[in-house]
Amino acid sequence: MVDDPSSDPERFSTDEAVENERQRLFKIIEDLVIWENSTNEEVIERARVEIRKSCAGELPPIYDPFSGGGSIPLEAQRLGLPAFGSDLNPVAVMIGKAMIEIPPRYKDCRPVHRGVLDRNHYRNAEGLAEDVRFYGRQIREQALERIGNLYPDVTLPKELGGGNATPMAWKTFLSGSTPTRAMITGGVCSAYGLSTWGHLFSDRQMVALLTFSELVHAIGAHIERDAIAAGLADDKIPLRSGGTGAKAYAEAVSVYLAFAVDKCADYWSSLCSWHSSGEKMRNTFGRQALPMVWDYAEANPFCDSSGNWGAMLDWVWKTVENIHPGNSGVEVQSDAQAVIYPPKTVISTDPPYYDNIAYADLSDFFFCWMKPSLKHIYPDLFGLLSTPKAEELVATQFRRPQGPPTQ
């Protein structure tokens, strides 16, 4: 977005002048990438000044048509630019909505829960984050009442230290279909009989995930009542229609709680193992693959150690708390070939990695747990049985055994 100094020979007429100006611009980039400067307004404004110089005095909108994890639109928004993103994959679209679309709607808003507030003043998405944490903790207590009996404490013998402890189950084996060796690299579990997504979870893990998913869906009505009592408009306009009232806010909090359930799925499957040196759970996706785990570790959702619901919830609300939206954001589902770009848009993207990662096949793991919690909020995104694959821009030999199309 910032022109190289050599493009302006009237201002920088010598090689020395060009290089000096180039180093000055590089210094701004060096300052921007320092973590402690992520929200440093003085450093960010220096970058904005340079962008305006090259863009007729305006901050142009940024569009990423392969937004994936959303890092490009998020960074653009941090710099104060209007951020746009799209992706074919519903999971990626939800990540984008959670990072660039929802937080600006509730910037600087106070939380709506009826408990004691953590602070007097709320900036950016801090109020939204506090509500995610508050209602997430309520969900834990409700789940404990429903299925706590499935995770009983046991009394340890004296030689093991005595006292009570919750056991972690170790098993050998445990329903769309899981990927086969022809579909992904890096190892698969389907060759050992775990051929459906349901096979990746023990009965107890399945009950736990279904329970938390149901509670995320159910708590929306409670959040909406609290939001109305807190003064948000009772306009019944949903989040997907651009709403900012009580109904939309309840749905926004539910989106982040659904991400906590997805995080739990990553730590509550039969492909999780025990990290011996770290004394903690190892999650399902250590890499972009689903390799077989012969002795898996089962986390207890209600314990105070690794892999519990509270830890997964913390990952989510702390991320939301640290989002600093500098402008509006929009994330939609779209094939990159059909994107309608806003006027004067700068396109910045990192396209799929050819045949390296089977994005859609692997994301079905998360899609199947998002769907129960979010299909009523985004029915168009979750009206499918699985993520779109035929249009995905990857060279997957499994789908094109004759090779990639040629032009």
Secondary structure, DSSP 8 states (H G I E B T S, - for coil): ----GGG-TTT--SHHHHHHHHHHHHHHHHHHTSGGGTT-HHHHHHHHHHHHHHTTTS---EEETT-TT-HHHHHHHHTT--EEEEESSHHHHHHHIIIIIHHHHTTT-----SS--S-S---TTHHHHHHHHHHHHHHHHHHHHHHGGGS--EE--GGGT-SEE----EES----B---TTT-SS--SGGGT--BGGGGS-HHHHHHHHHHHHHHHHHHHHHHHHHHHTT-------GGGT--SHHHHHHHHHHHHHHHHHHHHHHSSTT-EEETTTTEEE-S-SSSS----SSEE---TTSSSTT-HHHHHHHHHHHHHT----S-EEEEE--GGG----TT-EE------TTS--HHHHHHHHHHHHHHHHTTTSTTTT-SSS---TT--S--TTT-TT-S---
